[in-house]
């Protein structure tokens, strides 16, 4: 390792520097820097980093690895200045973060840090991050999603599920619809993924018993660097049929991702899968419009109560005010009245008339079996194959899959 002043050795110019309170606290980082850069790296403190940028030796600098932990929050003003100075000199910044709050990471990434790697460093993670930063990306488009391979010009169907009230059953509906789509037909079965875009309280991982990983946050924070391999490695398989993008391990700000970030993720997902099912947060955010425009069907889940009715009215007004495609909305009445419940069916009819909507689906109450399936992390089909709710979701999945196959035959 070169000296603490980051002075270049005669035989090797300084290509990278670590910046930290004390690099000895990040011994794994020292090992990885030596493996990647050999003698061509140096070490700086928060106090000396800005001064180093004024030196002629800094002209050869390519990468700045800033190592932080929860004790460094008082140093945030200095760290922000270092990131901004590095970006002004076209130096890529990688954050090495140990137990740092997501909101702090979010702020630093927005200031210009290009990537982050959790500490302790996973095997090869630093080298992979640096290679991503140093690999030029091709323009992002449906047929060219970066440097990771061809998308073969596919454009999968986007199905969005949005709850109009808490507990309306949106995630249950999204998870089981995705599973049924993935399970239809053994030959030429549709490729399906489900994306949990509820960044704060997403529970797709719970309903499918899948662990959450740091990779999700890493991808969402750096979608501009995302290629096909990176995207697919962030997904997790469920029973070898369904690919899942879980919510991140920590509760994240809803503005962590921008409309551009969401568009990149959706474009990549559509290129790799026949169906992309999205579980949305109940909150309308700045990128809701992006998802709505990409959706084939936007399922709004509601119940037969006043809160659902009021929220349906609010959503309709909001979309109309922004000139958004209201016709994509498919209102779904969950826990709908049974066939013999004439009073309940009359209430449902009056609700639809008063809101000037129609129910695309009326789903029966699945009862205690739904809670049991969710708590065990399994789709309904694996727990209660004859559940009435499952039967309706399966009918919808069959209709959607047949429409896909008809389009494929027509295109051929």
Secondary structure as GFF3:
##gff-version 3
##sequence-region A 1 412
A	DSSP	beta_strand	16	20	.	.	.	ID=ss1
A	DSSP	three_ten_helix	23	26	.	.	.	ID=ss2
A	DSSP	alpha_helix	27	37	.	.	.	ID=ss3
A	DSSP	beta_strand	41	45	.	.	.	ID=ss4
A	DSSP	alpha_helix	49	52	.	.	.	ID=ss5
A	DSSP	three_ten_helix	56	60	.	.	.	ID=ss6
A	DSSP	beta_strand	63	69	.	.	.	ID=ss7
A	DSSP	three_ten_helix	70	75	.	.	.	ID=ss8
A	DSSP	alpha_helix	76	88	.	.	.	ID=ss9
A	DSSP	beta_strand	92	98	.	.	.	ID=ss10
A	DSSP	alpha_helix	102	111	.	.	.	ID=ss11
A	DSSP	beta_strand	115	118	.	.	.	ID=ss12
A	DSSP	alpha_helix	125	134	.	.	.	ID=ss13
A	DSSP	beta_strand	157	163	.	.	.	ID=ss14
A	DSSP	alpha_helix	170	183	.	.	.	ID=ss15
A	DSSP	beta_strand	192	196	.	.	.	ID=ss16
A	DSSP	alpha_helix	204	207	.	.	.	ID=ss17
A	DSSP	alpha_helix	214	221	.	.	.	ID=ss18
A	DSSP	three_ten_helix	223	225	.	.	.	ID=ss19
A	DSSP	alpha_helix	228	234	.	.	.	ID=ss20
A	DSSP	beta_strand	236	238	.	.	.	ID=ss21
A	DSSP	beta_strand	242	245	.	.	.	ID=ss22
A	DSSP	three_ten_helix	254	256	.	.	.	ID=ss23
A	DSSP	alpha_helix	259	272	.	.	.	ID=ss24
A	DSSP	beta_strand	275	279	.	.	.	ID=ss25
A	DSSP	alpha_helix	288	294	.	.	.	ID=ss26
A	DSSP	beta_strand	297	302	.	.	.	ID=ss27
A	DSSP	alpha_helix	306	321	.	.	.	ID=ss28
A	DSSP	three_ten_helix	326	328	.	.	.	ID=ss29
A	DSSP	beta_strand	329	333	.	.	.	ID=ss30
A	DSSP	alpha_helix	342	355	.	.	.	ID=ss31
A	DSSP	beta_strand	359	362	.	.	.	ID=ss32
A	DSSP	alpha_helix	368	375	.	.	.	ID=ss33
A	DSSP	alpha_helix	380	383	.	.	.	ID=ss34
A	DSSP	alpha_helix	388	411	.	.	.	ID=ss35
###
